[in-house]
Amino acid sequence: MVVEQFYFGILYGWVALAVLIFPVLLKITVPYGRHTTNTWGPVLNSRLGWILMEVPVVVVFSWFLFTGPAEKTLPVYIFYGLFMLHYFNRIFVFPFRLKEKEKKMPWSIVFMALFFNLINGFLNGYWFGWLTPVYPLSWLADWRFIFGVLLFFAGMYINMSSDNTLLGLRKGGKRGYYIPYGGLFNYVSSPNLLGEIIEWMGWAMMSWCLPSFSFALWTMANLIPRAIDHHRWYKRKFNNYPEERKAVIPFVI
């Protein structure tokens, strides 16, 4: 009981922190990618940084899920498999597709992302491994599961296809930044980030529990400010940037 109370204390605090940190991130430009500066301390190769900060969530989530006594039904294995599918792309595919191998990111950003991933990996892994009620096979026919799966794959498609568009801007050895066009880029500056938000909203919907919703909440708290920063950057850099585009949510933000 004490362990369970401790777990829920962390979970509720983590949700509250996401709400509190969102307005802070709206005022701070996190310095990696196109926003990289040397004011946040020592830096490392961006490709290595991506791998170092993403691997721990896979390890921690897997450890707590598979060492726990909670019954692992087919729906739980599907939750796990889709979680791993996303991170397989983030760890083993996306970093190696980056065109500029010499790009850097601050170690401080890696450590902050590492902390974020460890907490989210623990909260979700411990829930599904130790505390979750049993998901019966009938859950596969529940509207929340079906709608969540559809959202997840729609978000993944938007995320990956948008990444492909961005990476394609530097084909043929091109360097620098260009205005992307096509698909959801005609409506928002960061459809790749919108896709990731939709992914985790879908994952939260299909599993329908507070830990997964906390993950989706943190994804929004991190990526919406990031998308707004990208949007402002594009408008500063390109005088001909399309005025009708929003930052991340078409016609809204």
N, C-alpha and C positions, 0 to 999 in steps of 0.2 A: 504493500500500500504506500509506503514512504517513497519507494522508487517511482511509482506511478504518479504520486503527487508532485514529485520533483520534475518528472517528464512534462506534465501539464503546466507546471510553472514556467518552464523554459518555453513551451509552445505558445502560451498566451503572451509571454513577454516578447517573443519573437514576432508575433503578429502586431503587437503594439509598436514595436520598434520600426517595423516596415511603414506603418502609418506616420510615425514621427519623422522618419528619415526622408520620406518622399519630398516634402517641401525644401529640405536642406539640399538634396541632390538637384533640385530645380535651379539652385543658385550656384552650384559648383560644377565646373566642367572637369570630368574625370580624364586625366591625361594619358590616354593610350589611343592607338590608331591615328587618325588624322589630327587628334588633339594633343599628341605627345609633346611634352616639354621636359626640360631638365630641372624643373623646380621641385619635383617630388622625389629626389634622391637618385641613387644608382639605378641603372637600367640593365635589362637583359634582352636577348633575342626574343621577338614577339612569338615566334613559332614555339620555342621552348617554354615561354611563359604560358601560352594557351594550354599546353599539355600538362605542365606542373599544377595549374590551378583547377583543371577539370578532372584529372585522374582520381583525386581523393574521394569525390562524391560517389564514384562508381564503387570503390573499395568499401567505403563506410556503409553505403546503402545495402550492398550485397552481404556484408558481414552480419549486420544486425537482422536483416530479413531471414537469412538462412540459418542463423544460430538460434533464433527464437522458437518457442514452442507453438506459436499460433498455427492453425491449419492452413496449409498452402493449397488452395483450390485453383482451378483453371483461371478464374478471373484475376487472382493475385499474380499468377505467372504472366498473364497478359499485361497487367500494370507494369510488372518488372521488365518484361521484354520491350515494351514501348519506351520506357525510361532509358534502357540500355541502347536502344536504337538511336535515340537522340544523341546520347553521349558518345556512341561509336563514331558518329559523324563529327562531333566536336573535337574528339581526341585524335582519331586516326585518319580523318579525311580532310576536314576544313583547314587545319594548320599547314598541311603539306600542299595546299592549293594556293596559299598566299604567294603573290608574285614577287614582292620585294623582300628578299631573304634577309636583308640587313635592317629591317624595321625593328624598333625597340619598344619596350614598355617598362615602366618603373617596377622595381621589385615590390614597392609598397602596394601597388595595385594587385600584384600577384598574391601577396599575403592577405589582403582584404578579401579578394575573391576566394582564396583558399578557405578562410574562416567561414564565409558565406556558404560555400559548398559543403564543408564539414557539418555545419549546423543543419542544413537542409537534408543532407544524407542521413544524419542521425535521426532527425525527427521523423522522416518518412520510413527509414529502414526499421527503426524500433517499433513504430506503429504497426507496420505490416508483419513484422516478425514476432511481436510480443503482445500487442494490445488489441489488434483489430478483431471485431466480430467476424464470424465466418461469412465469406461471400459464397452463396450457393450457386450452382450452375445456372439457376434461373435468373441470376443477375445479368447474364449475357443477353437476356431479352428485355431487360429494364430500359426504359427510354433514356435514363441518365447515362447508362453505359453506351448505348448505341449513338446517342448524340455526342457524347464525349469522344468516342473513337473517330467519328466523322470530323469533329473539330480538330482533333490531334493531327490527323493526316492532312487536313486542309491547311493547317498552320505549318506543318513540315514542308508541304509543297511550296507554299508561299515563301517560307524562309530559304529553302534551298534554291528555288528558281531565281529568287532575288539575288542571292549570293552569286549564282552563275552569271547574272547580268552584270554585277559589279566586277567580277573577275574578268569577264569578257571585255571590259573597257580597256584592259591593258594587254590584249593580245598583240603578238608581234613585237614584244619587247617595249611597248609603250610605258612611259613612266608618268607620275603625277596623277592628277584627279580630273575627272570629266563629269559632265552632267549625264546621269543615266536616264534612259527613256524606255517606255514599253511596260506592259503589264500594270501592276499597281504603282510603279514609279510615276505613272501619269497622274496619280492622285496624292501620293505621299512621298516624302523624302527617304523614309526608312521602312519599306515593306518587309525587309528581312527581319527587322526587330518586331514589327507587327505580327509576322508569322510565328515568331518564337512565343510571343504573348498568347496567341491563339492556341498554339500547341499545349502550353501548360494549363490554360483554361480548360481545354479538352481533357487533359489528364486528370485535373481536379474534378471535372464533371463525372468522368467514368468511374472514379474511385470513391467520390462523394464522402470525403472525410476532411477534418480540419487541417491535418498536416499537409495534405496535397493542396488544399486551398491556400495555405500559408505560402507554399512554394509559388503558386500562381500570383499571389499578392506581391511577393518580393520580386518576381520577374517584372511585374508592371512598375513597381517602385523604382527598379533599376533602369529599365529600358525606355520608359516614357521620357524621363529627363534626358537620357542619352539621345533619343530620337530628336528631341527639341534642340539639343546642342548641335546635332548634325544639320538640322534644318537652318538654324541661324548661320552655321558655318558656310553652307552652300550659298545662302543669300549674300553673305559678305564677299565670298570669293568670285561669284559669277554675276555680272551685271544683268545678264539675260536669263537668269534663273526663273522658271515658270512661276508666275504670281499665284496661280490658282492652287498650287500644291500645298497640302498641309504637312505637318511633321510626321504623324504616325497613324492617325485615325482619319480616313477619308471624310472630307467635308466638316470635320469637327475640330481636331487638334493638329 
